Amino acid sequence: MNKTAIRSEDVLLEQVARGDQFAWAELIARFEGRLLAFVASRTGDRTEAEDIVQETFCGLLTSLPNYDRRRPLESYLFSIAAHKLADWLRRRQRRPSLPLASMLDHGAAEPASPARPASSIARSGERRHLQYQALADALAQILGQWLDQGLTRKVACCELLLVRGWANKEVAAALGLSEQAVANNKFELIEKLRGHVRRQRLSPDVFPELYERNG
Amino acid sequence: MELNDAELEAFLHEALPAERMAEIEQALRDDAALVQRLAQVASLIDSGVVSIGGVWRRERLTCASRDELGSYLLGTLDPSRREYLDWHLRLVGCPFCRANLDDLRRQQSESPERSETRRRKFFQTSVGRLPRSGPKKPSA
């Protein structure tokens, strides 16, 4: 291992991209344990999990030229591991193979058509990214404020509703809140996000959830 | 089994606790209509529709840092943050924070030789994909 102590993520990645084997060994040592724990919780078998983690590291090297460095490396590695794991589960028929998107009735959704010009798709992709980022920034700001103020129950309440999809009643029972308080917390978050979308003049079409629920 | 789109979306991203993932896999095996719904959720994501839960999860807006999880294990975390992390780990069941916590616990019990052997294997099976210009490890 190299003599230097702990390298920052950016430096480590830069060195890996240049082919530095010491940096690569350090990156593996830093992340393999958490990846293995994540995958093994699903495979139930550490040997199989090790194979998937091995594929994950190979996947990182293959995708390195396209990796958006603004995204934390740990999150990126977990997402590669999740893809490899999903493939493994599909091969064992624990996870279904989904019908092709083009075979589905999309309703309001409008997938990119191959007939659209590439420039239009690229513009659309950029716009989506900006809109996504705007929502992410607004959400991070609101949740950060609540956590700073010690409003942890309010954050946990919204997380269970929106991230886990629990019903108001379940959340109320788990956190010792009234159902009205749960509804109020969700309403407050949605209202703040709606305000942000309006102020930023973002397209409401991209965020249908803000207008469908608690409307 | 009652399943809404938020949970199906999290399922697609392997972002639910392992026990819930297994329950949904079982439900999908027995329910063709549920598979169709799952495909519709996947299609909506592909078409660019953004869910609040999806952004929250992808950006890991309320996940703990590795240092925080270390303090959580040592019992030295601020009580308010500790209470929140209890919910995040136990109720939300964040599989990424759980994995970090499992890893930190395992580091205390696993022999260094064992982890070193595993790391060497990961290194040897992947190093051939590195660009060839950088410094080489003597053993590689």
Interface residues (C-beta under 8 A of the other chain):
Chain A: Q15 V16 A17 R18 G19 D20 Q21 F22 A23 W24 A25 I28 A29 E32 G33 R34 L35 L36 A37 F38 S41 R42 E50 V53 Q54 F57 C58 L61 T62 P72 E74 S75 F78 S79 A82 L85 A86 L89 R94 R95 P96 L98 P99 A101 L104 D105 H106 G107 A109 E110 P111 A112 S124 R128 Q131 Y132 L135 A136 L139 A140 L143 L147 G150 T152 V155 A156 E159 L160 L162 V163 R164 G165 A174 L175 L189 I190 L193 V206 F207 P208 E209 L210
Chain B: L3 N4 D5 A6 E7 A10 H13 E14 A15 L16 A18 M21 E25 L28 R29 V35 Q36 L38 A39 Q40 A42 S43 L44 D46 S47 G48 V49 V50 S51 I52 G53 V55 W56 R57 R58 E59 R60 L61 T62 S80 R81 E83 Y84 W87 H88 L91 V92 G93 P95 F96 R98 A99 N100 D102 D103 R106 Q107 S115 R118 R119 K121 F122 F123 T125 S126 V127 R129 L130 P131 R132 S133 G134 P135 K136 K137 A140
